Structure formats: structure tokens, C-alpha cells
Amino acid sequence: MKSNNKFNKESDFNTEFKTDPIKISYQGKITKDSYAYSSSCLSRLDNTFTVFKSNFDNKIYLIYANINKSIISYDLIGGKKINELKNAHKSNITNFRYYLDKEKKRDLLLSISSDDRNLKLWNINNSECLTDLKNIYDEGSLYSGCFLNDNNEIYIAACGSKYSQPIKVFDFNGKMIKEIDNKLSSYIIESFYDDRLSQNYIITGNDNCCKSYIYQESIIYKIYTDNNYSGHYNIIIHKIKDIYQLIDSSGDGYIRIWDFHSSKLIKKFYIDDNRLYGICLWNNNYIFIGCLDKTIKIMDLNKEKIVKTLKGHKRFVLTMKKIFHPIYGECLLSQGHENDQIKIWTNQFF
């Protein structure tokens, strides 16, 4: 049976970004109470906030957590809070993922508190908790989770911090669908569908490599490594010139670009003795890189060099999302560690 994994996750609103990112500058902070921290996952937070345009009320939602472990829904256009799910988790909330459920007409949110290994699924439109998965693993931390579409059934995939903890896949009722043998500590998990091959994949960023798995067969597909043992923290799957590329950031200061299907290393770039966190592509030519030194660096992939350094954060930069704002055009949102607030960058002044 043919699979279909074309579904809306963290969104840039399906808009082609054409702004020259070199013109982008810091415009200010959006939030006053956001918080991105977990004691055991200090450098392994891959989606500390999410942003999406709802098909049901046309609002642009910014979803983030505060120090009280609550989930905040914020109207990015109206500039005010929509809702607060108080005490949504018992431990610090470290990850969010978004899924547009067109069939049931609802915006779904995945939230994770890493230290207590708790994963929850929410209908963000009515604040209903649909699934509450406690202690997904017996020990360690729950580093990351993502949505996966297989044969039009939507599942949740998760990965843990301890060696030999399997990738776990659940349905929306919390029932375990399958386990995939992993044997590595994994910092981030992503799903990817290749429409040419009608094949679903799960990808993990690990201690010394990235791995891809054929989902239906639950087997390793490729391993992407050049003997780096500093951790692979963020992953983007990107298609350019009919080649699917896997782009990842790492703890040894490198951005690596791989041919997804051959696992060949195409290029790698060293970024000024930095630990690298969140990454965000801006059209086919630029990549934004969140760094340990509190900056966001913009790399021109064609020139293979840093063309601009953005300053404005007080802590190291964990997460970045590009959005199309109806007033200010093409913008970048970013968040640093702890109480370093979510900030907006644009080429227009407010």
C-alpha cells in the first residue's frame, strides 16, 4: 500500500522566501515569560517553541512554555495571549511539534517534558489533552518526538537518551505500534517521506552519527558519519536539484550536508569553534545557525562562508523558525536558553 507523508508540521506557511537574509536585523522580543530549560537536556533541545497558521481561524499561533511548566498560545498578529494551559507538565517542557489535522479540522500539538519522560498530545483549539504518555522510558530522558504519517494514519515517534533504548511509535490513543532497535543515545528524531520511492523514513541525530530507518521494515537504511563524537543536535531534510540532502548541526562546530540516499558527505563547514544547535534554511542559498556564543550566523551555501552574524540573544540559541508575517513580511523567530525570550528578526522596522 502506498504511503503518504505529506502533512503540515512546523510551518513556514508554504511560502517561498525571497528576502535577502543579509538585510535582516533584530527588531525586539515577542515574549516576556518564555522559558527553555531542562537540567539533563541542557544542550539537546530541538524545538523549544513552534509557530503555525491555523486553517480554522487564520491566526498565526506561537506556542511556547514558561517557567511554571505551562503552555502558552500567543496570537502573533494580535500581539496577545490566546490561552494558557497551566501546569501542563510536571517537569520543564522542552519540545513542541505541530500537526494540522485536516480530516478532523483541528490543530494538534505534541509537548514533551524530557526529565520525567512525559509526552502529551493536545487539541490546541479547545485545550483538550488527547493523550498522556508517562515514563515512555524507564530511565534517562525523553529527548525528542515527532509526528509520522503512514498510510494516512498519524503516529507519534519518540527517542530516548540512553544507549540501546529503542525508537518508540504510538498511535493517538497512546497504544504502542512498534519499537525500532536503535542502540544509540539519540538527541533528535524526524520523519521524512520520499514520494518518488513511496517510502517513509525515521531519522535520528545521535552521539557519533545520524541514522535513517525504513519505517515500514523497521531497519537501518543509512548511517551518516565522519567519526564525530560530539553529538548531532538538529536535522533538516532538504531537496535541491533532485537530490534529497540531510543537513545537521553538531557539538563539534560543524554543519554537515549529506546525500540522504547514498549517505555520502557532500560538504561540511566549520563555524568558529562553536557548539551548534538550531538550524533553519532560508531558500536554497542560506542557512541560519544557532550558536553557543549567543549569536545566529548566516551562511551562504554557495559562497561557503559566513556572510553575517546576528546579535541580540543573552544565552546560546536553541531554536529558529521562519515565518511569513502579513505585516512585516518574511521574518525569523528565535529562542535562547533559559529565560532568554523569543525574538523576531526582519528587514522592516516595527
Long-range contacts (C-beta under 8 A, 24 or more apart in sequence): 1-151, 2-151, 2-198, 3-149, 3-150, 3-151, 3-193, 3-198, 3-199, 3-200, 3-216, 4-149, 4-151, 4-152, 4-193, 5-148, 5-149, 5-150, 5-191, 5-192, 5-193, 5-200, 6-149, 6-193, 6-195, 7-99, 7-100, 7-147, 7-149, 7-154, 8-52, 8-98, 8-99, 8-100, 9-97, 9-98, 9-99, 9-146, 9-147, 10-47, 10-50, 10-51, 10-52, 10-97, 10-98, 10-321, 11-51, 11-52, 11-53, 11-98, 11-100, 12-321, 12-322, 12-323, 12-324, 13-53, 13-323, 13-324, 15-324, 15-330, 16-283, 17-282, 17-283, 17-322, 17-324, 17-330, 18-283, 18-330, 19-282, 19-329, 19-330, 19-347, 20-347, 21-282, 21-286, 21-288, 21-298, 21-308, 21-332, 22-298, 22-307, 22-308, 23-347, 24-298, 24-308, 24-310, 24-332, 24-345, 24-346, 24-347, 25-310, 25-345, 25-346, 25-347, 26-310, 26-311, 26-312, 26-343, 26-345, 27-328, 27-343, 27-344, 27-345, 27-346, 27-349, 27-350, 28-343, 28-344, 28-350, 29-341, 29-342, 29-343, 29-344, 30-62, 30-74, 30-76, 30-333, 30-341, 30-342, 30-343, 30-344, 31-62, 31-64, 31-72, 31-74, 31-341, 31-342, 32-341, 33-66, 33-67, 33-72, 34-64, 34-65, 34-66, 34-72, 34-335, 34-339, 34-341, 34-342, 35-65, 35-66, 35-67, 35-92, 35-338, 35-339, 36-65, 36-94, 36-318, 36-319, 36-335, 36-336, 36-337, 36-338, 36-340, 37-92, 37-94, 37-337, 37-338, 38-91, 38-92, 38-94, 38-113, 38-114, 38-115, 38-141, 39-92, 39-115, 40-114, 40-115, 40-141, 40-161, 41-94, 41-114, 41-115, 41-141, 41-143, 41-161, 42-337, 43-231, 43-233, 43-251, 43-275, 43-277, 44-114, 44-143, 44-144, 44-161, 44-187, 44-188, 44-231, 44-233, 45-94, 45-95, 45-114, 45-277, 45-318, 45-319, 45-337, 46-95, 46-143, 46-144, 46-187, 46-188, 46-233, 46-234, 46-278, 46-318, 46-319, 47-95, 47-96, 47-97, 47-144, 47-319, 48-94, 48-95, 48-96, 48-318, 48-319, 48-335, 49-96, 49-319, 49-321, 49-333, 49-335, 49-342, 50-96, 50-97, 50-98, 50-109, 50-321, 51-76, 51-321, 51-323, 51-333, 52-98, 52-100, 52-107, 54-107, 54-125, 55-100, 55-102, 55-105, 56-105, 56-106, 56-107, 56-125, 60-323, 60-325, 60-326, 61-107, 61-124, 62-333, 62-342, 63-96, 63-98, 63-109, 63-124, 64-96, 64-335, 64-342, 65-92, 65-93, 65-96, 65-111, 67-339, 69-93, 69-113, 71-109, 71-111, 71-122, 73-124, 76-323, 76-325, 77-325, 77-326, 77-327, 83-127, 85-122, 85-127, 88-120, 88-122, 89-113, 89-116, 89-118, 89-120, 90-116, 90-118, 91-115, 91-116, 91-118, 95-143, 95-144, 95-145, 97-145, 97-146, 97-147, 99-147, 99-154, 101-154, 108-147, 110-145, 110-146, 110-147, 110-156, 112-142, 112-144, 112-145, 112-158, 113-142, 114-141, 114-142, 114-143, 114-161, 115-141, 117-141, 117-142, 117-160, 118-142, 119-145, 119-156, 119-158, 121-156, 121-172, 130-172, 131-156, 131-170, 131-172, 131-173, 131-174, 132-174, 133-158, 133-170, 133-174, 136-160, 136-168, 137-161, 137-162, 137-165, 137-168, 140-165, 143-186, 143-187, 143-188, 143-189, 144-186, 144-187, 144-188, 144-189, 145-189, 146-189, 146-190, 146-191, 147-191, 148-191, 148-200, 148-202, 148-215, 149-191, 149-193, 149-200, 150-200, 150-215, 150-216, 157-189, 157-191, 157-202, 158-189, 159-186, 159-187, 159-188, 159-189, 159-204, 160-185, 160-186, 161-185, 161-186, 161-187, 167-202, 167-204, 167-213, 178-218, 179-218, 180-213, 180-215, 180-218, 181-218, 182-211, 184-208, 184-209, 184-211, 187-231, 187-232, 187-233, 188-232, 188-233, 188-234, 188-235, 190-235, 190-237, 191-215, 192-237, 192-244, 192-260, 194-244, 203-235, 203-237, 203-246, 205-231, 205-232, 205-233, 205-234, 205-235, 205-248, 206-231, 206-232, 207-231, 210-235, 210-246, 210-248, 210-258, 212-246, 212-260, 222-260, 222-261, 222-262, 222-263, 223-263, 224-248, 224-256, 224-258, 224-263, 224-265, 226-256, 226-265, 226-268, 228-252, 228-254, 228-256, 230-275, 233-276, 233-277, 234-276, 234-277, 234-278, 234-279, 236-279, 236-280, 236-281, 238-281, 240-284, 247-279, 247-281, 247-287, 248-279, 249-276, 249-277, 249-278, 249-279, 249-289, 249-290, 250-276, 251-275, 251-276, 255-279, 255-287, 255-289, 255-299, 267-304, 269-299, 269-304, 271-297, 271-299, 271-306, 272-297, 272-306, 275-316, 277-316, 277-317, 277-318, 277-319, 278-317, 278-318, 278-319, 278-320, 278-334, 279-320, 280-320, 280-321, 280-322, 280-332, 282-322, 282-332, 288-320, 288-322, 288-332, 290-316, 290-317, 290-318, 290-319, 290-320, 290-334, 291-316, 291-317, 292-316, 294-336, 296-320, 296-332, 296-334, 296-345, 310-345, 312-343, 312-345, 313-340, 313-343, 314-340, 315-340
